[in-house]
């Protein structure tokens, strides 16, 4: 091989992701490309990695070859072959003397503090998966036609309800919401930032939980909620924090849609924590009940084994939150909502020990206001 008729400058692909293996830290992973075309390469040779990372600025090709010969102890022909391989894998890129022309639309993500989001966006953009339900597969992957995944481990059972959590039955759901038109509920929905201290009746509270988060019906033994969900909503958990509801002691609860009941996790008035953990403002002051929403990651990722499914989990969660807001509006309840929560402190409040298994993501406040 020769250097004639070859572009003069090479650069390390700025979209390259380099990380250590989690199970084996001696393995170095390099990822490049987007979505279904994203490729992952593993190595243990740190000298090769250092050589690749040496070209973050445009470097003349003959210097790239020279460094391969000197640093990797290669012949010139082997160095040229390595360079061609790195180019074919898009780990190295051909560029001009001034480097690659990165568009402003891409630089914007970094300038606005969204670089981590850009990495995730690239990793999951154009990730195509194939719905193949033949044989009743338990696991869905983006390579469904190419390779069957038959998990050896059973599906996670989800959230374990502790024996120490007292069970509280709720009144049967009434037709309070059935007499309200959807249009009226939509028109009445407003975000409230000034609540007045007023108790919520136990029946209205029960109707809110039942309509918004409970099972609206069953098919083949599976419960269905009002919010459409790939996973029947099993990965979203509802934690009411009672402040002022008739007939219920203040405290932190877990809602169980299976039996339309509550399990008390902690007792006590946690209104100040609700205020502090939701933007540290007074928007949650005087609410009757706050609801934290969590996603049970281990259950969701067991079934959907491609990172784009992280998007789906958030979208489904948003649907659950919206259903709660509309149901509350129809019942004459005012609401406040925010995703700006103190993640770790909320997890501690809900007694969640590992937020990589289950993670709080959102909170809504329900109560009453003088503003109608």
N, C-alpha and C positions, 0 to 999 in steps of 0.2 A: 504494500500500500504506500501511497505517496501523499504529499501535502498539496500537490498542484490542483488548481481549479476548485479549491475548497474555501468556504466562507472563512473570514479571518478571526471572528470573535465568537466565544462561547460563554455561557453564563449558567449558573445553577438555576433550575426552574424555581421562580419565587413562590409558586403554588405548591411546592413540595412540602409535605408534612413529615417530620422526623420525630420518632418517639421511642422510648424503651418498652420492651415487652413487659406486661404486668406479671405474668406467671414466671417468666425467665428474664431477669433484667440484663442478662448477657446478650440477648437478642435485640438488635436494633431494627425497627420497622420503618420503612419509607413508603409513603402513600402518595399517589399522584393520579390525577384525573378526577372526573365527576360522576356521581350517580352509579349507574350500572357499568360504566366504563372505568370506574375507579379501580386501580390496581395496587396491590400491596406486595412489597418485596422485603425479605428479611435477610439480615447479615449479622455476623459476629465480628467482622474485621473492622475495627475502629479506624485503621489507617486508610481504608477505602472510603469510609464516611468522611474523614477529615479532608481527603483529596477532593471529594465531591463538593464539600462546603467551602473549599478554598476559592471558588469561582463565583462568589456572590456579586462581584463586580465584573464587567466584561473583560475577558482575558483572551489574548491572542492564542490561536489554536496551537501554534508551535510551543508556547509556554505551557499549555495544558498537557501536551505530549511530554515535554521535558519533565514536568512535575510527576507524571505517571511513571516515567522511567526512573527518576531519582527516588521518589517516595514509596513506590510500590514495587520497585525492583523488577520492572518489566522491560522487555526488548521494545524497540520502537514500533515494530509491527504489532506486537501484543497491545501496546499502548493505544495505537490507532484503532485496533479492533474493540478495545474497551470503550473508547470514546464513541464509536459508532453504536455500540450496544446501549450506552447511556443516552444517546440521542434518540434511539428507537424507542426506549422506555420513557422518554420525556423527562428524565431526571436532569439532563443537560439540555439546553436550548441554544440554537443558533441565533445570534443577534448582531446588531451593528455596533459601532464603536461607542455609541451613547447608551447601549443597553436596550432592553425591551421597552416598547412603547406601551405603558400601562394606562388604560383609559381612566379619565377622571371619575367615571361612574364606579369604577372598582376602588380607586383611591379613597373615594368618599366613605366607604365602609370603615376604613382604618382611621380616617380623620375624625369621624363622628363617634369613635369608640366602639365600633361594631365589628372589629376584626375577628373575634371569637365566633360571632354570628355568621360572618362570611365563610369561615372554615366549615361550619356546619351546613350552611346553605349549599356550598359547592359539593360537599360530600353526599348530599341527599338530592340534589337537583337532577332531574331526568333519571331518577332511579325507578326503573320499570319492574313491576312484578306481575306474575301471571296467576290469575285466580283459577286454580285447579282443585275442585272439591271432590273429584272422583276418589273413591276409597275412604271418604270421610277423614281427611287429614287433620291431625290435631295441631299441626304447626304450619304457618304460612311463611314462605320465604320468597325473595325476589328471583330466585333460581328454581322455582317450583317444578318446572318441566325438566330441568337439567339434573337435578339431584334431589331425591327424597330425603327429608330429615325425619327419622323415626326416633324421637327422644327416648332415651333409656330411663330417664328420671320422670316421675309422675308430674302432672301439672301442679304448680303450687296451690295450696288450698286458700291462699289469700289471707286476709286479716284474721288472726286468731282472737276470738272473744274470750277474754280471761274469766275464769270462774269467780274471781274476786269482784268483778264488776256487777253490781246489782242490776237486775232486769226490771224495766218499768214498761208495762203495757200502756198503749195509747188508745184513746177512744176510737171507735170505728169511724171511717171517713164518711162525712155527710155529703149532701148535694149542694153545699154552699157555693162551690165554684161552677157546678154544672149549669146554674141559672145565669151565669155571666157570659156575655158574648166575648169572643176572642178580640173583636175590634175594640170593644170598650176597655178590655184589659190592656191592650196595646196603647190606647190613647191615654190611659191613666198612668202609665209607667213613667216615673220620673226619679232621678237620683236625688236623695234627700241628704242634706248635711247638717240638719238641725232637728233632732228628735226631741220629743217631750217624754218625760217619764210617765209611762202608762203600761199597765199589765196587758199581756196578750192572753186571751182565753185559751184554755187547754184544748178546746175543740178546734178553734181556728189554727192553733199550732199543729195539731194532729192533721188537719186537712192540708195545711201547707206542705208538711213533710210527705204525706201520702200522695198527693197529686203530683208534686214536683219530683220526688226522689223514690217513691215507692213503686211497687209493681202494679202496672195497669192491666195486666193480663198474663196468661200462661199459654205456652205452646210446646207440646212434647215435653212437658215437665220443666220448661225453662221460663223464668220470669222475665217480663219485658217492662221497661220503663217508658215514660213519655218522651224521653230523649233518645233519638236513634243512636245506636252504638255498634261498632264492629264486634265488641266483646260483651255485648249485653250489659254494658255499664259496670261490670264486675270490678274493674280496676279503679273506679272512682268511689271514694269513701266520704261520708258526710258526718261531720263532727259539730253538732249544735253546742254552743256555749250558752247556757241558760242564765239570763240576768233577771228577767221579770216576766215569768209565765205562771199563770194561776195553776196551783196544784202540783208544781214541780219545784224541787229544791234547786237553788242556783248551783251550777257546776258544769263540768265538761262531760259530754255524752257522745256516744257513738250510735248512729241510727242504723238499725237493721231492717232493710226493706222486706226481707223474707217473711218476717212475722209482724211487721209494722210496729216495732217496739224500740225502746232505747236501752242502752247499757251505760250506767254511770261510771265514768273513769275517775273523776275527781269531784269532790264537793267543795263549795266555796264560791264567793262572788269574784269573778275574774273580769269585771268591767274595765278596771284600770289596765289590765294586760291587753284586752281587746283594743283599747285606745292606743296604747303604746306600740303594739305590734302591727297596727294598721296605719302607717305613715306618721305615727306619733302625734296625731292631731285629735281634735275633739269631734270628728265626724261620727264616731261610734258612741259618743256619750249619750246616755239615756235610752239606748236601744233595748228592746225586749229580749232579743236573742241574736247572737252572732253565729254564723256557720262557716267553719273552715272546710275546704275541699282538698282532699289529697289524692294522689295517684299511686297505686300499688305497682311499682315498676316491675318487680320480679314476676308477677302474674302476667302482665301485658307483654313483656319482652320474651317470655317463654313461648307465647303463641306467635308473635310477630317478630321474626328474626331478621330485621333489616332496619337500619337507623332512621329511615324516613318515617317509620311508625311512631317515632317520638313526636313528629308533627301531628299525627292522627290523635295521639293521646291528649295533646293540648287542645285540639279542635273539639274533641268529644267533651272534654272538661268544660270548655266554653259553652257548649250546648246545654250541659247540665246546669251551669250557673244561670244561663238565660231562661231556661225553663222555670227555675226557682223564682227569678225576678218577675216573670209574667204571671205565674200563679199567685205570687204575693200581691201583685197589682190587682188581680181579679178579686182577691179576698179583702181588699181595702188596706193592705199593709204597705207602708213606705219602706224603701230600701236604700242602702248604700253599698257600694262594691269597690273593691280594689285588689289588684294582684301584688301591690307593693307591701308585702308582709316581711317580717323578720323571720326568715326561714328556720334558723336553728332554735330560736326562742319559742316559736310556735310548735315545732316538733317536740320540744321539752314539755310545753303545756299539754299537748295531746298524748304525752308519754310514748312517743315514737322513738325507738332507740337507734334506728339506722335509716337515714333519709335516702340511702341508695336502694333500699328495699321499698320504702314508702315515703312520699315527700309531700308536704303541704305546699300548695301553689296559689290559693285564692281565698278570699274571705268576703262574705256579704253580711251586712247588718239588716235586721228586720225590726220594725217598730212603728211608731206613730208620730205624726207631725201636725202642727197647726196649719201648715201650708197644704192646701188641697188643690 
